[in-house]
Amino acid sequence: MIHGVEVKELMSIPDERGRLMEVMRCDEKFFNKFGQVYITTAYPGVVKGWHYHKQQEDNMTVIKGMMKIVLYDGRKNSPTFGQVNEFFLGVHSPYLVKIPALVLHGFKCISEEESIVINVTSEPYNRKSPDEFRVHPHKNQIPYDWNRKDG
């Protein structure tokens, strides 16, 4: 696992009315600080990535569909420099992934329907000076291929 990345299994509590699932609480060690909550989506087969933040940490979960979330540790001073982590999150795999600052990340919708991601960030988005740095999803030095891997 990439240094600083944490994964938490989420528990869905169903009853005859529907279900409830806690994503993040301020009284757990997983929580650092609150910046904002936003929802992003991807259509089937779409890759959104790569990007990273210099200050912000992300806490992502998928509430509809399935996503392949991929992280790359490009931090030269990290004990896990060069490592890639791949997570499959969504309705069949309810987890929250904590992504530290400076770790490149992206995701691909792998379901047959639009997927929805909730991200709880440690910093609010600054429109005048965004803490978001992008790398092309396919033309880069990251040792990862977004294509489906059969077998």
C-alpha positions as CSV (number, residue, x, y, z in Angstrom):
1,M,0.0,0.0,0.0
2,I,1.3,3.5,-0.8
3,H,2.6,5.3,2.2
4,G,-0.2,7.5,3.8
5,V,-3.1,5.8,1.9
6,E,-5.8,4.4,4.1
7,V,-8.8,2.2,3.3
8,K,-11.9,1.8,5.3
9,E,-14.6,-0.7,4.7
10,L,-18.1,0.9,4.8
11,M,-21.1,-0.9,6.3
12,S,-24.5,-0.6,4.8
13,I,-27.4,-1.0,7.2
14,P,-30.5,-2.1,5.3
15,D,-34.1,-2.4,6.5
16,E,-37.5,-2.5,4.7
17,R,-37.4,1.3,4.1
18,G,-34.0,1.4,2.4
19,R,-30.4,1.6,3.7
20,L,-28.0,3.8,5.6
21,M,-24.2,3.9,5.2
22,E,-21.9,6.2,7.2
23,V,-19.0,7.4,5.0
24,M,-16.9,9.5,7.4
25,R,-17.2,10.8,10.9
26,C,-15.2,13.6,12.6
27,D,-14.6,11.4,15.7
28,E,-12.6,8.7,13.9
29,K,-8.9,8.6,13.3
30,F,-9.5,8.5,9.5
31,F,-10.8,12.1,9.6
32,N,-8.2,14.9,9.3
33,K,-10.2,18.1,8.7
34,F,-13.1,19.2,6.6
35,G,-12.7,21.3,3.5
36,Q,-15.8,20.4,1.4
37,V,-17.9,17.6,0.0
38,Y,-18.5,17.2,-3.7
39,I,-19.9,14.7,-6.1
40,T,-18.3,13.8,-9.5
41,T,-19.5,11.3,-12.0
42,A,-18.1,9.3,-14.9
43,Y,-19.8,7.6,-17.8
44,P,-19.0,4.0,-18.7
45,G,-15.4,3.6,-19.9
46,V,-14.4,7.2,-19.1
47,V,-11.0,7.8,-17.4
48,K,-10.7,10.9,-15.2
49,G,-7.1,11.4,-14.1
50,W,-4.3,11.8,-13.5
51,H,-4.2,14.7,-11.0
52,Y,-2.7,15.5,-7.6
53,H,-2.9,18.2,-4.9
54,K,0.0,19.8,-3.0
55,Q,-2.1,20.5,0.2
56,Q,-5.4,18.7,-0.1
57,E,-6.1,15.1,0.9
58,D,-9.1,13.3,-0.7
59,N,-11.5,10.8,0.9
60,M,-13.3,9.0,-2.0
61,T,-16.2,6.5,-2.0
62,V,-18.4,5.4,-4.9
63,I,-22.1,5.3,-4.2
64,K,-23.5,4.3,-7.6
65,G,-22.0,2.0,-10.2
66,M,-18.4,0.7,-10.0
67,M,-15.1,2.6,-10.3
68,K,-11.5,1.5,-10.7
69,I,-9.6,4.1,-8.6
70,V,-5.8,4.1,-9.2
71,L,-3.1,5.8,-7.2
72,Y,0.5,6.4,-8.1
73,D,3.2,7.5,-5.6
74,G,5.4,9.9,-7.5
75,R,6.8,11.4,-4.2
76,K,10.6,10.9,-4.6
77,N,11.1,10.9,-0.8
78,S,8.4,8.4,-0.1
79,P,9.2,4.8,1.1
80,T,6.7,3.6,-1.6
81,F,8.0,5.8,-4.4
82,G,6.9,4.4,-7.8
83,Q,4.2,2.1,-6.4
84,V,0.7,1.8,-8.0
85,N,-2.4,0.9,-6.0
86,E,-5.6,-0.2,-7.7
87,F,-9.0,-0.2,-5.9
88,F,-12.4,-1.3,-7.1
89,L,-15.1,0.7,-5.3
90,G,-18.8,0.9,-5.6
91,V,-22.1,-0.9,-4.9
92,H,-20.3,-4.3,-4.8
93,S,-17.4,-3.0,-2.8
94,P,-18.2,-0.2,-0.3
95,Y,-15.0,1.3,0.8
96,L,-13.6,4.8,1.5
97,V,-10.0,5.5,0.2
98,K,-8.0,8.3,1.8
99,I,-5.5,9.8,-0.7
100,P,-2.7,11.9,0.7
101,A,-1.4,15.1,-0.9
102,L,1.0,14.7,-3.7
103,V,-0.2,11.2,-4.6
104,L,-1.4,11.1,-8.2
105,H,-4.8,9.6,-8.7
106,G,-7.5,9.0,-11.2
107,F,-10.5,6.7,-11.8
108,K,-12.3,4.9,-14.6
109,C,-16.0,3.9,-14.6
110,I,-16.1,0.2,-15.1
111,S,-19.9,-0.3,-14.7
112,E,-22.5,-0.3,-17.5
113,E,-24.0,2.8,-16.0
114,E,-22.8,6.2,-14.8
115,S,-20.9,6.0,-11.6
116,I,-21.1,8.6,-8.8
117,V,-18.1,9.4,-6.5
118,I,-18.4,11.4,-3.2
119,N,-15.2,13.1,-2.2
120,V,-14.7,14.6,1.2
121,T,-11.7,16.9,0.9
122,S,-9.5,18.4,3.6
123,E,-9.5,21.8,1.9
124,P,-12.2,23.9,0.1
125,Y,-11.7,24.4,-3.6
126,N,-10.0,27.7,-4.4
127,R,-11.2,28.9,-7.7
128,K,-8.6,31.7,-8.0
129,S,-5.7,29.4,-7.2
130,P,-6.7,25.7,-7.5
131,D,-4.6,23.1,-5.7
132,E,-5.0,20.8,-8.6
133,F,-2.3,19.7,-11.0
134,R,-3.1,17.5,-14.0
135,V,-1.2,14.8,-15.9
136,H,-2.4,13.4,-19.2
137,P,-4.3,10.1,-18.5
138,H,-2.4,8.1,-21.1
139,K,0.7,10.0,-22.2
140,N,2.9,10.2,-19.1
141,Q,5.6,8.4,-17.2
142,I,3.2,6.6,-14.8
143,P,3.6,2.8,-15.1
144,Y,-0.1,2.1,-15.5
145,D,-2.4,1.1,-18.4
146,W,-6.1,2.0,-18.0
147,N,-7.3,-0.8,-20.3
148,R,-9.3,-3.7,-18.8
149,K,-7.1,-6.7,-17.7
150,D,-8.7,-10.0,-18.5
151,G,-7.4,-13.0,-16.5
